Amino acid sequence: MSFSVVRDFERKVAQFYNSPYAVAVDCCTHALELCLRLQGVQYFTLPKRTYLSVPFLSHKLNIDFDWRDEDWSGYYYLGGTNIIDAAVFWEKNGYVPETFMCLSFQHKKHLSLGRGGMILTDNFQAANDLRKMSYDGRVPDIPWREQNVEMVGYHYYMTPETAKFGLEKLSKAISNTPRKWKVTDWPDLTEMEIFK
């Protein structure tokens, strides 16, 4: 199966959110990681109630972070950046300009694919760089042995099979009303032993 199906899925999700560009990846956490790496972020803040893989990124990438109290709804910023954790955000024309909005298609999300994510952006160069970063530093659809790879990549790409599944489920997701998540759907991570 060709990676062109991934491009089709990216275009349709970008169109739904009204984002100029979209980069499909294997999960939302990796979407956030790629954006942090791309921008060379050295510090950010997080709400105390979020998914635990997000603060783990600070350890993985050796980035300092602090907690904050925030009663967020739909999405939140990694404080001090233009990176948005929009894992549970599903809204037509919902893209926030000049940001990197990171989506999740994990099995509990509105567009449930089991796994997968996407980065929405209005920055053409960043979209190209993020796509290469997700594909081991290479350009998709060209055999890697035929390329002179110029950047480090991370093997975080979305498979064509996942994208095909996304295209099959997308119209139903668009027509259905999404769940409204509450900040209390997540525990206060500062109370967990690992974050003390």
N, C-alpha and C positions, 0 to 999 in steps of 0.2 A: 504494500500500500504506500502511496506517495505522500510526502509531507505537504502536498498542496491542500489536503483536507485540513491540516492544522491551520494554514493560512486562511482558508474559508471560515473556519470556526472563529479565528481571531477577528476577521472582518465583521462577522455577524454580531459577536459580543460587543465589539467596539461601536458598532452602529446602534445597538440597544442602549448603551450607556452614553452615546454621543461623545465618544473619545476618538481623536484622530488616529491613534495607533493602539495596538494591543499586542502583547507578547505572551504566548501560551507557555506555561511551565508545568512542572510535575506536582507542585503544591504551593500553597500560599506562603508558608514559611520560607521556602526557597525564593519566592518572588521578593519577599522582604529582604532576604539576604543579598540577592543580586543588586537591589537598589542601594542598600547600605554600602556594598562593595564598590559599585559604580561611582558613588559620590564621595567615597572615602570618609564616611561619617566617623567621628571620634567620640561622640557623646550624644545621647538622646534620653528622653524621659518616657515612661510608660504608665498607663493607668494600672492601679493595683489589681483590677479585675480584667483579665484578658487570658488568652490561652498561654500555657506555660512555655511553649516552644519559642515565643517571641523574646522573653528575657534571656532564654538560653542562648539566643544569637549573640548577646553581648559577650558571653563567655567564649563562644566559638570564634568570634571575630576580634576578641580582645578590645571591645568597645566599652567605655564607661557608661553607666546609666543610673538614673534615679527613678524612684516611684513617685507617682502623683495620685491624688484623689480626683477622680473625674467620673461624673455620672453620664457617660457617653451613650449614644444611641446610633446604631447603624454602622458607624465607623469612628475611628479615632486616628489622630496623627501620632507618629513617633515624634514626640516633642522636640523642637529645635530643628526639624527637617520638613521637607515637603513630601514625605513618604506616609501613606495612609494605609492602615490595616483595615481593609473593607471586606474581610472574610465573610461577614454575614449580611453585607449590604447588597440589596437587589432592588434597583430603582431605575426606571426608564429615564434617560437623559441625566443620570446622576453623577456623571464624571465631573470632578472638581478641577478646573483649569490649573495648569502649571504645577501639577502634582504627579506622583507615581501612586496610583491606587492599586492595591494588591488584593485580588479576589481569590476565593476558595470554591472549589467544586467537590470538596470532601463529601462523604456520604450523608452527613446531616444537613448539608446546605441546600438552598432552594433549587439550584441546578446541581443535582446530586449525580456525580459520575464515579463515586468511590474514591477518586483521587484526582488531583489537578488544580491548577490555578492560573491566574493571568495578571499581567501588569498593564494597566491603562496609563497612557501618557500622551501629551501633545508635543513631545520633543522627538523629532524625526531621528536625529543622530543617536539619542539615548535609546530609542526603540531598536535601532540596528545593533548597537553595542550590547544591549541586554539580550537580544536574540542570539548573538554570537556567544556571549557568556553562558547562556543556557545550553548551547550546543557544543560544548567542549572547545570553545574559541573559534569554531569554524562556521562557515556559511552553510545553511541548510540546503539540501537537494543537490549538493556537489560532493562527490566522494572526498573524504578527508585526505586521502593520499594524493589527490590532485590539487591540494591547496597549500599555500604557504601561510600557516596559522600564525597570527601576529599577536594574539591576546590569550590570556589564561581563561579557560572555560571550566564549567562545573558539572556537566552531565545532568542538568536539571530540565531537560526538554520534555514537552508533552508528546506522547506517542500518537501516531496517526489513528490508532484504534480508539484511544480516549477521545480524541477530537471528533471522530466519526460518531461516537456515542453522544457527545455533546451536541452535535448538529441534529441528531435524531430526537433529543429531548428538549432542545431549545424552545421550540414554538410552544410546547406545553408549559414550560417554565415562564415564558413571557405572558401567557394568558392566565396563569394561576396567581393568586394573591400570596405573597411571601409571608413567612412567619415574622412577627415583630419580636426580635430578641430584646431582652432586658439586661442591663448591666449585671444584675444579680444572677443571671444564668451562669456566670463565672464566679469561682470562689476568689476571696482575697488572697492573692499569691504570697503576700508578705507574711501570712500565717503558716505557710508551709516550711517545713524544716530546711529544705534545699535552699530557700531564699533568706534564711535568717543569718 
